Amino acid sequence: MAKSNEGHRQRLREKFLNSGLDGFHDYEIIELLLTLGTPRTDCKQPAKDALKKWGSLKAVLEAPPKELKKIKGIGDHNVFGLKLTQDVARRYLADRIVDMDYIQSSEDVLDYLRHNLRDKSQELFMVIYLNGRNQILKMETLFEGTLNTSAVYPREVVKKALENDASALVLVHNHP
């Protein structure tokens, strides 16, 4: 690492520990993630290059691993860290939704569903089972289809709803 960059990584970490991601630029967030897989190399330029290529933090996290590795300075360990971060965020959103006391509106689950279904390459049919107080009992993918079709069997939907003692259902279908 160049003399002028000495301590940069530590300053980034301290900034995060003191105030979270508030005040960070997207490239700094990507840079911070890349440092986890690159022990001693400056990660600022690869972070800026990735952001320039994909345009947003979200798009960098969703980029295909092979494409990420085409950026000079991004290797297998970095890709692992980026993909792990994306999946941890997805799991966190799912757990947060399931742990809600109750669902007040469709907006309560929309963020989770957008994030969870965004990068799927095949059609899915999911069901969120709710009790009488709109608490989530369970979420599951009931049917998986192909690129542009998904067969849904109403009998199976009703059967699963009864098995889960659901009073209400949220039916979810994507179009990749």
Secondary structure, 3 states (H helix, E strand, C coil): CCHHHCCHHHHHHHHHHHHCCCCCCHHHHHHHHHHCCCCCCCCHHHHHHHHHHHCCHHHHHHCCHHHHCCCCCCCHHHHHHHHHHHHHHHHHHHHHHHCCCCCCCCHHHHHHHHHHHCCCCCCEEEEEEECCCCCEEEEEEEEECCCCCCCCCHHHHHHHHHHCCCCEEEEEECCC
